[in-house]
Amino acid sequence: MKNLIEISKIVTKKKVRKIEIFDDNSLRHKNSKFNEFYESLMGGKFKNDRDASTALYGCSPTDDKYRQLKSRFRKRLLNTLFFLDINVPSTSNYDRAYYTVNKDWTLVKILLSNNANFTAATLARQILTIALKFQFADIIVNWCRILRKEASLTNDEKAFEEYDQYIKQYSNILDAEIRSEELYQRVIINYYKPYQKTTSLREKIDTYCDALIGLSEIYESPVVIYNMYLVWAYRHEMLYEFESLLDICNRAENYITENPLFHQEEKLTTFNLKKMSSFLHLRDYKRGKINAEKCLISVLEGSEKWFEFLEYYILLCFHTQNFENAYAIHTKATTNNKFKSLSTSSKEKWYCYEAYLNVLSDIDEDGGELKNNINKKNFKLNKFVLDPILHHRELRILTVHLVIAQILYYLKKRSYGNVTEKIERLKGYSLRQLKKEDYFRTTQFIRLLQQLLKSGYKSKNLSNTEKYYNRLLKHKFYYRGLLSEIEIIPYENVWDLILKIIN
């Protein structure tokens, strides 16, 4: 009862008239500006303040009406964070517990600031049990500092020593976790550097890996162990050691299976995506398909990660010439009701996949089931090949891939004037807009196309192609989710297809 009295006094003095949050009830008011703002954001209709202010009020972003709405909207969103539904099936017990103890940490701080010390200590003792169970070192240290203070004020020496011991023990563990996070973050800083530069970091990253092994041998913290596996995974990926990457991911998955208490869905998904990356780079369709089908069952359908798995899966199909399965994956993704909510760049990538499926179907003389399925779709191939294809600068590489698809189509039709026009366009991109460091493979492939142009589209007249082709073989395809690295079909395979068409 003492707890309730303390809390009631605080609420009575400082309660608000209404808690503004986004819940099912508030979102039923379809005429509300809040609801319109929310639905438009979720539907991807607003990219900036100008889009939002124009749609909502027909005014500029600096107008007081819009600024006031945006401020209140932001406050309502933040309030809603305290009432998230963490009981959805995809949320692990570990993640639920961490959310709960952090929310309660805020409550304890509020209680202490309002001199409700008894209630704060009671809640802290309850939450400490959960924190100890899941080994939340940061939470344990902070809770025990509060409880140690309370024990000193109540002259409870036994409790004081118990909490003091926890602080000393878990402060060391927390230091180890902070160090493991630092090493992981140092790897991430270098992760997106060009492949040529990542290989030169081998000695430094090996030092990080060894340090994490040492920490994991001293402290059985799930944070330290997860960071150890992640750093090793990134290390093997950055050095193009994909069989070793698979081994590390399997070991991490075994750790998660053997320690269900520390299961984190986000970490498991990360390791499974790394496995998909391995199968893509190894062009191992058989194992990749098994992994993809297994993971797609456990990942929430329509989620961002679900689409990410499908992207790696469809790229694997393209790279291993399993085009009929690529068609099935494309249909699965684009017919999902969440597809329209994807970012523009993501939707444009899926359009590229569709364009390639149609072009490849058209130039395949054997036809088959893929051609039958493609003919049932609404994609207008004749309209596509006439499309000038203009993307913003950040999506320019997708323009390159779509122009290459047009080149394949026109080569098959012996429409060499159109092929010449497209090659000249790519040459311009290569010279003026594609940085060699970021688009090395793309640049080499465009140079191959220039040799094709010089040959008059006769294979017997081709010359000076070997050096560019060998550069493609030496500088291997390497995809980490960056738009600049995507290749719907590896360039060397596209070149082989071109030679087959012109022979």
N, C-alpha and C positions, 0 to 999 in steps of 0.2 A: 504493500500500500504506500510505503514511503516513496517508492519510485514514481508512482502515479501522481502523488501530490506534488513532487518536485517538477515533473514534466508539465502538469496542468498549470502550475503557477507561471511557467515560462510562456506557454501557449496563450494563456489569458492576457498577459501583458503585451505580447508582441505578435499575436496572430494576424494573418491577412484576411481580407474579406473573401477572397476567392483564389484558389490555386489554378493558375493558367498552365495547362499542359495540352498536348495532343494525345487524345485517347479516341477510342471508337465513337464515343458519343459526340465529341466536338467535331470530328471529321464527317459526321452525317449532315452538318449544316452546309449544304453545297453552295449557298449564296454568300458565305463568309469569305472575306478577303484573305483571312488566314488560311482557310481551306484551299482557296484558289492558288495562293502562293505555294502552299505545301504540295499540292497535286502537280503543279507545273514544274516545280523543282524535281520531284520524283520522276516525272515524265521526260525530263531532259530538255524542256522547252526554254529554260533560261540559262544562258551561258555567262551573263554578266548583269550588272545593275541596270544598264540601259534597256536590255530586253525586258527585265522584270518591271521597271517603272513605266515603260511604254505600254505593256500589256495590261497592267493593273489599273493605272490611272491616266495613261496617255500623257505623261509628263516626263521631265528630265530626272535623272537620279538624284539631283540636289534639291528637288522639291520637298518641302516639309512633310507633305502627306506621305510620300514614299519613305522618307527617312524615318518617320515615326513608326510606320508599319513594320519596316525592316527591324528596327530596334526592339519592338514588342514581340515580333516573330522570333527573333533570336533568343530573347529571354524565355519565351514559351518552350522553344526547343531545348534549351539548357535545363529548364525545370523538368522536362519529360525524361531526361536521362536518369533521374532518381527513381523513376517508376517503370523501368524497362522490364519486359517479360523475359526472365532468364531461364524459364522452364521449358523452352522450346527443345525438341528432341536433339537438335544438333549441338546444344551447349553441353560441354562435359561438366562433371561434378567439380573438377578442379577450377574451371572458369567460373562456374556459379559461385563457388566458395570465395574466390578472389574478389568478385564483384560485390558480394555480400559484406565481406569484412572491410572493404574500402568504403562502401557506403556507410557502414556503421562507424568507421573511423571518423567520418564527417560528423555524425551524430554525437559521438563522444566529445569531439572538440567544441561543438555547439553547447553541449551540456556543461562542460568545464568553464566555458566563457561566461555562462550564466550562473555559475556557482552551484550547479546541481552535482556536486562531487560524489555523493553516494550513488546516484543513478549511473553516473559516468563509470565509476569503478565496477559496479555490478555488470554493466553491459560489456566492459572491457574484459572481465573474467570469463564471461560466456564466449566471447569471440576468440579469446586466447586459445581455448580448447580446439577450435576449428583451425586456427592458424598453425598450431603445433602439429595437428594431424596432417596438414598439407605442406608443412615446412615452409611457410611464407616468412622468410627471414626478416624482411623489411617490416612486416606487420608485427611480428613477435617482438622485435626490438622496440618499436614505438609503443606497443601496448604495455610492455613490461616496464617501460620508463614511467608510465602513468601509474601502474599498479605498485611499483616500488615506492613512488612518492606517497601514495595513499597508505601503504604499509608503514612508512616512517611516521606519518601523522597519527596513525592509530596504535603505534608502538607494537606492531606485530612483527617481531624479529624473525620468526620462522618464514613468514611470507616474504619479508624483505630480502632474506638470503636466497630464497627460491627464485624470485624475480631477478635479483642481481646476477645469479648464475646463468639464467636464460639470456640476459643481456650480453654477458661476456661470451657465452657459447655462440650465440647467433650473430653477434657483431663480427666475429671472425668469418662465419659463413657468409654474411652479407658482404664483407670485404671481398671474399672470393668471387661472389656473384657479380659484384660491380667490376672486378678485374676481368671476368669472363665476358661480360657485356662489352667492355672496352675493346677486347681483342676481336670479338665478333664484328663490332662496328668498324674497326680498322680494316677488316677484310671487305666489308660492304663499301667503304669509301673507294676501294680499288676495283670493285667487282665489274663496273660498267666501262672500265677503260678498254681501249682496243686490245684485241688478242695479242698483238705483238708486244704490248707493254706488260700484260699480266704475266707472261712467262718470265719476265725479268724480276718479278716479285717473289719468285719461288722461295728463295732463302729466307726472306722476311716472313712469309706466310708459314713456312715450316717451323719457324721459331714460335709463332703464335700457337700452332697445333701442338707442339711439344709442351708449351706452358699450360695449355688447357688439359692435356693428359695428366700433367702433374697435379693440377688443381682437382681434377675429378678423382684422383687416387686418394686425396686427403679428405675431400668433402663430398658426401653423397647427396649433394643438392641437385634437384632436378633442373634448376636454372643453369648450373655449371655444366651438367651432363648434356642438356639440350644444346647449349652454346658450343660445346666441344664437337658434337656431331654436325652441327650446322657449319662450323668453320672448316672441318674436314671435307664436308660435302662441297662447299664453295671452292675449296682448294683444288679438289680433283676436277671440278667443272672448269675452273679457270685455266687449268693445265691440260685440258682436253683428255683427261683420264676417265673415260666414261664407264668402263667396267668397274674401276675402283669406286667411282661415285655410286654405282648400283650397290656395291658391297656395303658402303657406309650407310646408305639409305635403308638397306635391309636390317643392318645392325641397330639403327635408330628405331626402326619399326618394331624390332624384337624387344627393345628396351621399353617401348610404350606398351606393348602387349604384356610384358612381365611386371610392369608397374602401373596397373590400371588407375591407381589413386592419382597419379601425376599425368594422366591422359589429357592432352590438349589437342583438340581437333585441328586448330590452326597449324600446329607443328607437324602433325601427321600429314595434313594436306600439302604442306611445303615439301616434305620428303617425297611424297608420291608424285608431285609435280617435277621434282628433280629427277625422279626415275623416268618420267615421260620425256624429259629433256635428253636423258641418256639414250633411250630407245630411238628418239628422233635422230640424234647425231650418229648412232651406230647403225641406223636404218634397219632396226630389228623389229619388223612388223609383228611377228608372232608373239614375242614377249610383250611388246608395247600394247597390242590389242587386249591381251589378258589383263594387264595392269589397268588400262583405261576403263574397260568394262567393269572391273571390280571397284574402282574408285568412284565411278559415276553413280554407283548404287548408294554409296555412303555420303556423297556430297549433295547438299541441298540443290534440287533441280531449279534452274533459273537463277541461281546465285552467281556472283562474279567468278568464283572459283570453278563453278560448273562450266561456264563458258570458256574459262582458261584451259580446263582439261580438254574440252572439245576442240579448242584451237590446236593444241599440241597433237591431238589425235588425228585431226584432218591433215595437218602438215605431214605427219608420219605416213598417212595414206598417199598423199601426193608424192612424197619422196621415195616411196617404195612401189609406186604405180598401181596402187590398189584404189582405182578411181571409183569403182562402184560403191565401195564402203565410204569413200570421201563424199559421194553424193548423198548417202544415207545420213552421214553426220551433219552435212550442210542442212538437210531438210529438218533434222532434229533440232538444230540450233535456231534456225530462222523461223520455225513455226511455234517456238516457245513464246508464251505471252509476255515474257520479260525481255525479249529481244529488242523491242522498240525503246526500252529504257537504257540500252547500251550507249556508250559514248560514240560520237561521230566516227572517230578513228577505228573503233572496233567494228561498227557496222560496215564501214568502207572495206575493211579487211575481208569480211564475209562476202561482200559483193565481188571482190577480186577472186575469191575461191569459186564463186558461181560462174564468173566470166571464164575462168580457166577450164572448168568442167565442160562448159558449152563449146569452147574452142577445141579442146582436145577431143570431144565427142565428134565434132564436125570433121576434123582432119583424120580421124581414125577410119581407115577404109574397111576394117572388119565390122565396125558398128558394135552390135551386141546389146546386152541389157542396158548398159549405160545410155546409149543413144535412144533407146526406147523410153527410158525414164525422163531424159532431158527434153525430149519432144513434148512431153506432157506439161512441162513447166511454162511459166509465163515470160521467161527471159527472151528478149528479142535480140538474137545474135546479129541480124543485119543492121539493127539500130546501134548496137554496141560498136561494131567495127567502124561506123561513121562518126562515133562520138569523139569530139575534140579532147575530152578528158582533161579537165582543169581542176586541180586541187590546190588548197592553200599550201604554203611552203612547208609546213610541218608534215603534210601528207604527200609531199612530192614523190617519195619513193613508191607510193602506190600508183601514181601516174606512170612511173617507169614500168612497173610490172604489167599494168593494163596495156600500155603501148607495145610491150613485148608480146602480149597475147594477140594484139592486132597484127603484129608482124607475122606471127605464126599462121594466122588465118590467111593473110594476103599472100604469103609464100606458097601455101598450098593451092591457092587460086591462080598462081603465076601472075599476080597483079603487082609487078615489080615497081611500077611508078609509085604506088602507095607505100610499098616497103621502103623505098628510097626516102620518101618524105618522113616516115616514122624514124628511120635510122638517123637522119639529119637532126631531127628533134632531140633524140637521145644524146647525140653528140654535143648539142648545145647545153643540155643539162650537165653532162659530164665536165665540160670545160668551165662552166660558170656557176653551177649551183650545187654540185655534189663534191663535198670535201673528200679528198683521196683517202685520208686517214679513217674516216667514218664509212666510206662507201668504196673501199678498195676492190672488192669482188665485183661490184656493180660496174665500176670503171673499166675493169679488165674485160668484162663481158661486152660492154659497149664498144670497146676497141676491136673485139672479135667481129662484131656486127659491121664495123667500118671496113674490115678486110673483106667481109662478104659483099659489101657494096662495091668495093674496088674490083672484085672478081667478076662482076656482072652476073652474080648469082649462079656461077658455074663452079662446081667443086674442083674441077681440074685446074682452074685458074687461081685457086686460093693459095696465098703465100703469107708468110709472116704471122701465122696463127698459132704456131706451136708455143711460142713464148708466153702469149696471153693465156692460152689454155693451161699450160703448166703452172702458171701463177695461180690459177683457180684451184688446181689440184693441191698445190703447196699451201696456199692460204685457205684452209678449209672453211666450209660453212660453219658459222657459230652464231647460235640464236639464244638470246637471254630474255626474250620478250620485248626487246627494243624494236621499234618500227624500222629503224635504219638497217637492221640485220635480217629482216624477214625475206625469205625466198620461197615462193609457193612451189616452184620446182627448182632444185639446185641449178645454178647457171651452167655448169659443165654438162648436165643432163639436157638442158634446153639446147645447148650447142649441138650435142649429139643428135637431138631430134631434128634440128635445122638441116644438118648434113644428110640425114635420112630423107627429108622432104625434097631437097634439091637434087639428090642423086637419081 
